[in-house]
């Protein structure tokens, strides 16, 4: 990679000063829990900032590192006391379209008879609910003294913008990992992890990604003991999907908010919604862009909005050309001619040296 000059703006520095930016931890005790993956020590804790609720699925360490991670709630007591009973599980996502922040996949599950009760609790497609209502519902399924927490389990996978883009921008020799494939794999992995913990999942409802019938056939083959339904608008039709929608949306909103607070940006109003169609978001991207490196792990470089901005306003960069197999030849970065071959920098190969010595006798 060759850059001709450097005029970029300094990237935002992530602050990890616990006195000013890291919330105190207030762990919620639980009798049983699915394993939590992700490097953040706060992945399974309830975070409190000035008495405001922040969901336990927010891992500051992973968010600041731009890492994808998974959070599983404790198993609800209703399932623990009746482990052989049939369970219904719903799947939905939040943040598929934005150029900023993670895409979050959520699953929610409960004993099958309890699913119909969920509708009476106020759950619906998260986009139809206000921020305050979503936060209240999320809080109710998190704390152990509530009816919802005793009956509903949930999990989320927070797919970082960095990892999404890294998959989509893989070189030709490897092959792009498109967004639908990433979404399918994440959904399957979340369901498998719930089942592997002993949850007797018998029904699965999924808000579709791509054509519903082909996706349903794919999931049915993967989970042959479950009745699988993949549908458009599933987050409005099936209560378990509505809960998953809320879990995913609230987790994403807080994760993005926490990231920008760690960067010292305390106002989301300047950043906008994060969608490419939002003028505030586009303005923020343009003003905060480093002309060589672009942005931090909060931006999806594979989105056309970001790619065009880098192409038009970023530093010109020359990359070595690919060979016939799509691989990049970087040898020119180490030597340009036989006389400058790095293999001769430290003397001759031992066999060549031996041959030279034997010819002298």
N, C-alpha and C positions, 0 to 999 in steps of 0.2 A: 504494500500500500504506500503510495507516494502522495503527500499533500504539499501543495505549493506554498501555502502560507497559513497563518493562524490568526484569525481575527475574532474567534468565538467569544461569546459571553460566558462568564463563569457559571457553572451549573450550581443549582441550589444545594447547599450543604445540609445533610440530614443531621438533625440534632438528637442526641440520645441522653441529654442531661435530665436525670430523673427529677431534679428539683423543679424543672419548668415544663417538661414535655411528656414524661412518662407517667401514666396514671398509676395510682397505688393499686395493689392487688388485694382482692377480697375473695379467696377461694370458696366455692360453694361445695360443701361435703357431699359425697354420694357413696352409695353402697356398692355400685358396680358401674363400670364404664367400658365402652369400647376403647381400643388403643388409639391414642392420638398421635398422628404423624405430623412432622414439621419440627423445625429446630427451635421454635420459640418456646421459652420456659413458661410463658403465660398462655399457651395454646388452650389449656384446660381450665383457666381461671376466669372469674368474673371481674371485670375491670370497672373501677369506679373513678370518675373524674367529677369532682364537685357535686357528688350525689346524683350524677346522671348515669342512667343505665347504658352500658356498652356490652354487647353480646359476647359470650365466652369464645365465640368463633373468631375473634379478632386477635391475631398474634402479631404483636408489634415487631418482634425480631424478624419474622418472615416477611412482613410487609416492607420493612425498611431495607431488607436484602433483595427484594424483588423475587422472592421464592414462592413457588406453588406449594400449598400445604392443605391438609385435610383435618377437619375436626369432627369428632363423634360425640354426641351427648351421652350422658349415662342412660342405660336402659331403663325405661319407665317401669315402675313397680307393678303395674297391671300385667305386663309381659313377664316379669321376673316370677310372679306368683302363679302364672299359668303359661309355662313355656311351650306347651304343645298346642295352644289355641292358634287358630288361623289369624294371620296378620296381613293387613293391607298397607301397601307402600306407594307413595306418590313421588314423582320426580319433576322438577322444573328448574329453570335457570334465570339468572338476572345479569344484565350487562353484556349481552351479545354484540350490540351495535356500537357502543361508545369507542372513541379513539383513546380515551384515558381510563385507566384503572383495570381491575381484574374482571374476568367473567366468573361468576360463582354458580356452581351447580349444587342444588339442594335436594335432599330426600327427607321425607317425613313418613312415619309409620305408626300404626296403632292396631289394637285388636279390631278385627273387621266390624263387629257390631258397633264399636264406638265411632267409626268414621262418619256416620250420618249425624252424630251429635256435634261434630266439628262445625257444621254449617251454622248452628245456633250460637256459636261462640264468636261469630263475626268474621270468619276467614273468607277470603275471596281472592281473585286475581290481584296480586299485590299492586298492580298499576291502577286499580280502581280504588285503592285505599289511601288515605292521607298518611303522611309521614308519622304523625302522632299515633294513629290507630295501628299502623304496622309495628311501631316500637312497643306499644302496649301489649299487643298480641305476642310479640317475640319475648317480652319480659315474662309473660304469663307461662310460656312453655319452658322457661329456663329455671325458675325458682321452685324449690322442692315442696313448698307448702301450697302449691296450686293444683287444682284438679287436672289442668292440661298437662303439667309436668308429670303427674302420676300416670298419665295415659298415653302420652305422645313422645316418641323418640325422634331425633332428627340428626342429620349430618350435612356438612357442606364441604365442597372442595373449592378452595379459592385459587383459581388459575391466574397466575400473574400475567400482566401485559407483556412482560419480557419473555416469558416462556411461550405464550401464544404466538408472538411474532417470531421467535426462534424456530418454532415448528413450521410456520407458514413460509419462512424465508430460507429453508434448508436448500443447499445447492443442488443443481440438477442431477449430479451423480448419486445423491442420496434420495431425493424426491421430497416434494413439499408435503407437509403434514397439515392438511387443510382443517378449517375450523369445525366442519361437521364431523370429521374423523376424531378430532380431539374431544368434541362433545360426546360422541358415542362411547369412546373409550372411558371417559370420566364417569359417565352414567353407569356403565357396566361395572367399573371398579367399585363405585360407592355401593351398589346393590350387593355385590359379592362380599364386601366387607361387613355389611349388616347381616347377611345370611350366615357368614362364617362365625359370627358371634352367637349363633344359636337361635336367631329370630326366625320363626316359622312363617316366612313370607309365602303367601298363597295367591295374592292378587297384586299386580303392578300396573299403575296408571302413569303414563308419561305424556308430557306436553311435547308435541312432535318437533323434531329437527329434520327437515327434508320431507320427502313423501312418507305419509304415515304408514302405509301398508308394508312397504319394504323394511322400514325401521322396526315395525311390529314383528315381522317375520324374523328379523335378525335377533331381536331380544328373546323371542319365543324359543329359538334354537339354543340360545345361551342359557335360558332358564326354563327347561322343559317341564318342571314341576309347578310352574306358576302360570296363572291366567294373565296374559299381558294384553293391555289395551293402550294403543298409542293414538292420540287424537289431537286435532287442532282445538285450541281453547280449552284444553284439559284443566287449566288452572281455574276456570270458572265452572266446569262441569263436575269435577271430582274433589271432594273436600281435602283429601290427603295431598293432592297436588297443590291446592290452595295454601296449605300449611308450608309445603316445600317452597312455594313461590315467595312467601313472606320471609322464611328463613334465609333464602338466597338473597333477596333484595336488601333486607336489613343488614346482613353480613357484608354485602358489597358496599353499601352506603357508608357504613362505619369504617370499613377497611380503607376506603378512599379518603374519607375525612381524616382518619388517623395519619395516613401517609402525608397529606399536605400539612397537617399540624406539625409533624416531625420535621418537615422542611421549613417550618416557620411561616407557613401561609395559613392564617387563622380565619380567612374569609373565603367560603366556597362561592360567594356571589361573583367574585372576579373571574373564577375559573369557568363558571357556567355549569351546564349539565354533563359535560364530557362527550356529548354527541357531535359528530362532524358538522351537523347542520346548525349548531348553536354558534352564533357570531362571537359570543364571549369566549367560548372554548377555542375557536380558531385564533382569536386575537391573543389569548394567553399562550397558545402554542407558539405563535410567531414571536412574541416578545420574550419568551423564556428559552427559545431554542439556542443551543450552542451550535455554532456554525460548522464545527467538525464532528462533534459527538451527538448532536441532536438533543435528546432529553435523557432523563433517567429511566428507571424501570417502571415508571408510571404510564409511559406512552407506548402505544402499539405501532411500532415502526412499519408494520406490514399494511396498515390502513393507507388508502390512497391519499388522504388528507396530509398525513405525516410524510409519506414518501414524496409527494409533489413539493411539499415545503422544503424538504432537504435537497431535492433536485434543483429547485429554482433559487434557493437562498443560501444553501450550504456551501462549504468549501469543496472545490473539485478534487476528486480522488481518483487515482489511476490504479486499477487492479490488474494483476497478471491474467492473461487469457487462459481459458479452459482448454484442456487437450481433448482428443476425440471422445474420451469417456466421461467428459464433464468435470474432470479433476483439475485443480489449479496447480500449475507448476511453479513452485516457489524457489527453485534452485537458483534462479538469477539473483535472488536476494543474498545468496551466499558467495557465489563466484560467477565471473563473467567470461573467463577463458581458462584453457587448460593450465596456463602458467600461474593462474591465481586459484587453482583448485584447492579447496580447504583440506583435502586429503593429504597435501604435501606440506602443510604448514608445520607439522611436527615431525618431519623426517619421512623416510620411505617406509612402506609396509615391510614387515620383518622378513617375509619370503624374498622380496625383491632385494633387500639388503644382503641376505645370505647368498643369493645368486651372484651378486656383485663381488662379494668377498671370495667366493670359490673360483671365480674367473681370474682372480689375481694370482692364483697359485698354479 
